């Protein structure tokens, strides 16, 4: 049942008065690198910090390694080829008194690497400038993980006992298509009546995620600069041709893909992108020559309900077609690899109680109805939906430069997200008298 106005006010006041504390928790996480660099990762130190924090709040806390999870490697969703010897999960349970609904607050602790792009701030410094907190993972998604563990501290300090169980988890290996950590949490039994994944949803409730597919394509030809006869074009001509034809593939996808209701307002529901393009080393220490090799990372998304076999067939038919149409541009057959797993789109019904009640809490905090839209990227939410039948949504703050240099989190939005989340936890699980 909805919270009483007096309790809502008390919860909001707590977050306001502990604003600096929440920012401190986020900065602490940002300052402990937890980069994912498949097949290995560096999550252990940060996960130990999270485990110690939750244990100090009185939660029954478990730090465990994926290799020890029974049935994980046999599960159909398990993705082989990753190494987990120093990459634990953390799950913690705040046992309810009984008679309420249970809830999982989930987030991934791993981040993409700092990368080679030039940062103007320390990527692991947690610098605060105005309304922004900078650092790798600040937005994706240590702000969300910090908000989750802040819930445990808030409930303890407020002296509130819940009726239903509250589970707070930080999983490893979500980036680069990894969901083995999320899967492990479910197989370990950390399940509930609903789940909130605190990805940076820009203060929207996202009951749907897009699917995603990544291909690595290598073009090869001959190069040089002193030919006998015609000047070489290397991979420039086939690359130009490929990029033009890719736009045709994108248009084909927009026409054929069944648009899910959660993406009805999207300008481009099924985008097709080039995310990396490399023709070799750069600089005056390299010879001036026509490039002979080009590596292309092509990334495209799909709607909930689209099947892997359909997406694979569509891509291969298009790719074979462009090669047959201009065979002179491909003296060597391009190499195609799929470096990470297939990530399906997924969605739950907008009529779920989870969505309705979270929207009620968000409206009280934001002063207006929150948008309910599909998320613009793949993530691990489909594990909850498709493998365990758990209603789950994304809810989190706003930020920018995600996966890029100078990634940042907007502080006022994470405060609003925390107020909403604390109210929802109390409403959904129930507060014991």
Secondary structure, DSSP 8 states (H G I E B T S, - for coil): ----HHHHHHHHHHHHHTHHHHHHHHHHHHTS--BEETTEE--HHHHHHHHHHHHHTT-EEEEEEGGGSTTTTTSTT---S---TT-EEEEEEE---SSS--EEEEEE--B----SS--SS-TTT--EETTEEESTTIIIIIHHHHHHHHHHHHHHHHT--BSS-EEEEEES--TTT--HHHHHHHHTT---SEEEE----TT-EEEEE-EEEEEEEEEE---BS--SSS---TTHHHHHHHHHHHHHHHHHHHHHS---GGGTT-SSTT-EEEEEEE-S--STTS---B--EEEEEEEEEE-TT--HHHHHHHHHHHHHHHHHHTGGG-SS--EEE--S--B--EE--TT-HHHHHHHHHHHHHHSS---EEEESS--SHHIIIIIH--EEEE----EE-TTSTT-EEEHHHHHHHHHHHHHHHHHHH-B--
